[in-house]
């Protein structure tokens, strides 16, 4: 801390000493231009807190010291707030006479002030002849009047003698910074008056009109001030009357009209004297001569700008820089903001045009406000975003012609991101007169209700995405099986009567069928975990099988009798023992506590195996073996117990999250099911509801459409779809379609595709059954009923098959898409570039994709309009 104070003290002392030293200075005053026969003053002023001493200066060999130095001094004392300060000023004046013409430098003067040696700067002086002889300086040294006065007297004397003013003594000159330029290049024009006479005033000033130029007046002084200027080795008093910035507007030879001015010149005229010595002092007369002066016409050669100007060329010619900034980088919809573009540099700044800015679609842009500055222009673009989302303005390009480089130069700004947040009241919009009015988002809103319908809570029947029952291998197999079954029934029914007479044989042949039914009931109890009921059903299935197979009455079904009968039928001893063991296990389990599902599964599988072995050993025909194999295939199905699978847990978690208002987690859980390849109409419906609650109307509409693709008859999805479509901005009228197509579509929407497919199989089975009735019946009435009923059932089956196939084809199509970008611009051709902007689409709008080129797609609206958009702006249904 102490070291810091010391440093601060030293720093302040240095500042004070530097300030004190800076106050002690020597200033030199002398004219910049003098005549060779003109005496002039050189003054040195020394200012400080004390008087100087030991002043020294030498005029050098280029000038003759006529007189001096003359010393003058003054002291001032001031007291401010009790503090006394003293300032001393000392002046040394010399009169010099030039020895020759040329440009010479006065040496520096030195002096001691307050113990410090200080010095002045040097001074450069131009010496001209001004019409005098430069052979010697003797005659010149006797001159006591100034060059200026001498020149004015010479001009006045000439005027008095001749009655006119010489063009060398008074003239007007218009000078240009350049006589050749390109169109748009800035030229500086200066109009000056040069005189060596006594001017009393001016009249009838006429300035050039500058036809073919854009002109801007830079200087127009009301008080004309003359300063000395050398022209042609003569000294004139010159004054600027006007100055302009000129910008040629067309190519060719442009002529600048002459400027004119009438000068009132006072001319001294000596009268005829009386010989008195006072005549020259009291009797001199002056008269005023009116002298008109003008400039010659000036031709400027203007070249046109070279061809190939960029589209961003804003008329600038010179050298410029550009800066672009947004007033904010984040705002809400319907809030105002602005983009400011500043262009600075040298050139035709006044004629710079506003850069072209492509704002995002649906931005309301107002008139550009232009602000001029000394070296540039600022263009302000006010705008109001009407849609929310992530936008980007720019990069902005601005081109100008660089005269020095002889080429066009394009300036680039960075892209400026802008985040627009959805406002709480998104229905407020600005009217054309600036007042706020209530809007309806510029579309007709159909009031369908206060809210969307609630989600489906029941676990759906999921299926793999893209799989339909119609035309699947299973569908075709069932249809073929129905045909084969009908043919088999046709031949089997003819033998049915004879086989019915064999009661024992019928019971034996039905043993496997009866056992299949009883085992199926046991399997159902197994799946439900009903321990006692399972073993009772399994026990009845085993006893029923051997009773039907071996024709043993219930009263004779003891274990010993069953074992003997099975051995007699040729059943292996191992199978017999296994069968008896199963009976013992069933009887024991009926009165024992629950031993778990593993034992139940093992006993069920043992029962299936042992029945298959017994039936195979009793009948060695291939047909019997095929029957037992089919029995094992149908009955040997792994039992699923009460554990919930992964998709069920995801569904339940999503339902719980939605109920709690956690829409994002709900959508994630349900979307995970879709990612597993499992879909259903109710699943997409729930995902759409979660998206709607988050305000993501495009995603909501997309998932409602997907739900209706799977099941067009799903009424809640259609209701919510219409509700969500009322929240989007685009309203597109449909092109009317043929009424029969409308009826067919509505008929198809009554049932999902799989239901129509199952119905077609049932109707096909009915048609085959009625055909059998027609073929096998002996009664005329039954035959007629079978014939006409079969034809009707076949027609209905074909209709149901067509509707199922139509839905399948419509669901697998990928040409219907939903716009997911908040605002997208539809172009006339792919690739952007020079493509025209056709119209704007907003998120949630459904369009049809016709073609694809690279990352662009040709889309068609429902009203028939077409255009091209980027693939990233939409998502397939």
PyMOL commands that set and color helices and strands:
alter all, ss='L'
color gray80, all
select helices_A, chain A and resi 2-23+138-141+147-162+279-282+349-351+473-493+496-500+503-509+511-528+531-550+554-556+559-568+573-591+597-618+622-635+646-659+663-675+681-693+697-710+715-725+739-748+753-776+780-812+871-873
alter helices_A, ss='H'
color red, helices_A
select strands_A, chain A and resi 25-29+33-35+39-48+53-56+63-80+83-98+102-106+110-113+116-119+123-128+170-176+180-182+186-195+198-206+213-219+227-231+234-248+252-256+260-269+285-294+298-303+313-326+330-332+336-347+363-372+376-385+389-393+397-402+407-412+416-421+428-430+436-438+463-464+678-679+816-819+823-827+837-842+846-853+856-860+866-870+874-876
alter strands_A, ss='S'
color yellow, strands_A
deselect
rebuild
show_as cartoon
